[in-house]
Amino acid sequence: MRRDPDLRTVRPVRQVLVVADNVTAMTRLLDVVDLFEGDFRVGLEFAWNSADPTPNGLADLFAAKGVFPLPPEEIGDSRFDLAITAGHSGLSGIRAPIVSVPHGIRYTKVVPEAGSRKPEAGSRKPEAGSRKPEAFGLSRDLVVHDGVPIPSAIVLSHHEQWARLRAAAPEAADVAHVIGDPCYDRLRASATWRLRYRRALGADDGETVLAISSTWREESLLGEVSELYERLLAELPVDEFRLVAILHPHIWYQHGPDAVHRWLAPHERSGLLVVPPERGWRAALVAADQLIGDHGSVTAYGAAIGLPTSLAAFPESRVAAGSAVAVLGSLAPRLDLAQPLLPQLQKAAAEHTPAKAAAVHEMITSCPDEAADRLRALCYSMLELDEPRTEPGVPPDTTAGLPDAPWPWRPTAMYVTGSVHSGRSVALDRYPAEMLRPEQIPSRSHLVVAADHPGRRMRAVADIAVLTDATAWGRHARTWLSDALSAQPGLQLAAAVDGGTCTVRTRSGEQVRLSGTGEPALHASAVFEWLAAGRDLADLSPGLTVNGHLVSVDLH
């Protein structure tokens, strides 16, 4: 619906159109539009580029941002002083100088076949005859029409990209500007929040946060080795690793968020945190200690900030030679799924050097930490306005997209083995039950299952049932403890977690409350192993430690 200009309160002197092709492009543009903050002279309008076939999720992102997009038909009917886009299609109808900004790390993926894309009427004319594979976004038919560059300014992050653009389309190179990478600069600015992000992930100093990044299409990590998530959850120690999955937004919006969560539901119950497509991925990378990925931009970003990186999928033929991703492919080890994974990750971490990170970093940007200043100067120059007095912001990411409660990334069904030492210490090892094949179930283990776990049979054979949200139950949590033991004859213990406290009830009606800095659900297993060792509940030591954490014991 058209907006009546006579009803405006603020009347900007310049109008900027932000053209979003899809969610991926919009998340990149959000790093750019804040460059205009505080300037009443500049008005921003947002619009979906209808030439892109993947608008799913974009309306929700517009709404979350608090903007009211123009209908696509109004783009060609209105004049703007500047248009900013992170895409390539549908630009010929825009009546404004166009600034084309990077969509991820630019020029890293090769177009499958010259001329295989459907050309845009009037602006994409594949050249006749065969030609060498080109990096997507670099080909002449995307940036030049009738010998004239389509964008008025092409933003590049590296001088190497400018050289390749000049070789492919000299006219376009004449309007190119090397300003750096705004997204990468935000990632670097977020480094100071590392401990905050790790806290949101529930990661202690001694625990390893492992990020698993997948781009889209069939040759990606998710497309090629979807079983990797199950393997990692089954093989990596639960209490030593936090696993975080970062999936390209096109995965979410080609298949739908429902499909993504349905496919990964058992993995999420087993400890995998899946960050949403709009936010959280940079925070996850900063929090991470190690990374598994593919040929996507996120993997290269993670390697560039210093993460020991292993590649689970890497289609050499789809990677542009000389790009940052190609450099990553020459340095990072390949993960062998035919072999145990933990030793490979340990080897990758041991052999990682700062020089590897530096090599990728140097190919991502020629102007580290300068993109905001350079890009704002370019935009204001094209608008013929003086820049605002305030410096352009490059804030750290918030914790949006990371969990705000401790249970979602913990396995909700676990096999646990343990031992009691010297009457004062209990050591426990845990394994996600849903990820283990029968032959992988450790001997002499007990099964701990959350009360809300969807598996009926698994709940029925549990040794310990855990009410993970006892806070919400209030005083009724005590009743649940008794009811759970009465309803399940095979249940040995019932436990209720309330914040950092775990109340455990035995079949004989004895109760103990344990609290400490470790995960509360561990305390129920500690009680189980204590009793299994032939000890009395009343003898639980006030100086008890569970997996090295001191636990307070209150018998009542």
Disulfide bonds with the S-S distance in Angstrom:
none
